[in-house]
Amino acid sequence: MNYISTRGGIAPITFSEAVMMGLATDGGLLLPQTLPRVDMATFNGWKNLSYQHLAFQIIRLFADDLPGPVLEDLIDRSYAGFTHPQITPLTHRGGFYIMELFHGPTLAFKDVALQFLGNLFELLLEEQGGTMNILGATSGDTGSAAIHGVRGKARINIFILHPDGRVSPIQKLQMTTVADPNVFNIAIRGNFDDAQAIVKAIFNDLEFKERYHLGAINSINWVRVLAQVVYYVYAWLRLNCREGHKSVDFSVPTGNFGDIFAGYVAKRLLPEGLINRLILATNSNDILSRFVRRGDYSKGTVSATLSPSMDIQVASNFERYLYYLRNEDAGQVVRDMDEFAASGALDLSPLAGRVAADFASRAVSEEETLATIREFYFAHDYLLDPHTAVGVCAGKEFREEKRPMVCLATAHPAKFGEAVARAIGRSPDLPPDLAALREEDSRCEVLDADAEQIKAYLLEHART
């Protein structure tokens, strides 16, 4: 399996090379040269597999340069710290199947991919005798999950940018209380899109990237998407084996397009019709919802909401889907992205019919988010975090009696206590590990949203 760039400017590379490259050197995003598809006989053979064994079967289709025993060991170590034996269990509440993705060390769905990616980085660096400086931006959960994936690893330093004052207090503590000397937290005076733009600008400085061995943990790294493909397949298998369902819909809280793009890859991997519809759920930062509903992919002003991990107006993974929407025409993708960089807008309305075959969408207001948390808690004795509530609210509009709707629960509600308290009149109970964070010392540097200033900080602290 070789990998190419959405912009067509690199020769095909191996999976391991793609892991280490992160962002393609031509500024594009890496994708498999061809997307595999499994037949029904193969798929039926997966029905009784554990989560870890299913992950092995799927990931090895995309990572054929890793020996089987090595990949098995990576997967086993990556999920050994999860607190539920099924890793991403399903629970049936209020007419929905809630897929709990928050049983990892930082109580967020990002752990599913970043525990694996951290171990994979460590393996490849040991083989190559190299070092890495990871640079990433977070709107909340990616940062803590990435830090916990690589903390203490001998060949890696990690630098995480988050928007100052725009992540939840618990999210901030999960990052800034990690005392390992290879961890560096930077709060920028700006929003998440500013942080993401800085990271992309620095990665596009190829001389700087190569000199300081920069690595990517944001979902621009293909491994982030690949690891998340597994739980879509796992959900279908559970519902088919347990209840006989033949086709499933998914509602996905969406900010950066990575998680729902993993669903798109899963849909193309499986026999046709098993994954019916992907519901793209956004908050009031609705660039992706506007794109799905009317082909309007245009920047707006970022609004702070109760679901801060989705407060994004430029979705970095959108380019991957655009590549397929443009029939794998890399030249057209370059023209599109140049136009978007210049004007902040793309008119993709002529392609609306094709988009509608892949996604449906709904933007959810703050009032609807709070109402959904409140309703689910009092009617179904189940507490949603605000991001999951966005997915549940959007899912209601598209739910059909004949087909189960799986809503991805992307974070533990205790990570967003203020929003939960507004909805139900009390703060959620904190798991002991989260409660203990309030007593820990915190380390964080506050800097301007300026790429040169961030570069200077990297130069001072990078591992060489």
Secondary structure, DSSP 8 states (H G I E B T S, - for coil): --EEETTS-S--B-HHHHHHH-B-TTS-BEEESS-----HHHHHTTTT--HHHHHHHHHHHH-TTS-HHHHHHHHHHHHTT-SSTTSS-EEEETTEEEEE---STTSBTHHHHHHHHHHHHHHHHHHHT--EEEEEE-SSHHHHHHHHHHTT-TTEEEEEEEETT-S-HHHHHHHHT---TTEEEEEEES-HHHHHHHHHHHHH-HHHHHHTTEEE-STTSHHHHHHHHHHHHHHHHHHHHHH--S-EEEEEE-SSSHHHHHHHHHHHHS-TTSEEEEEEEE-S--HHHHHHHHSEEE-------SSGGG--SS-TTHHHHHHHHTTT-HHHHHHHHHHHHHHSEEE-GGGHHHHHHHEEEEE--HHHHHHHHHHHHHHHS----HHHHHHHHHHHHH-BTTB-EEEEE-B-GGGGHHHHHHHHSS-----HHHHHHTTS----EEEES-HHHHHHHHHHH---
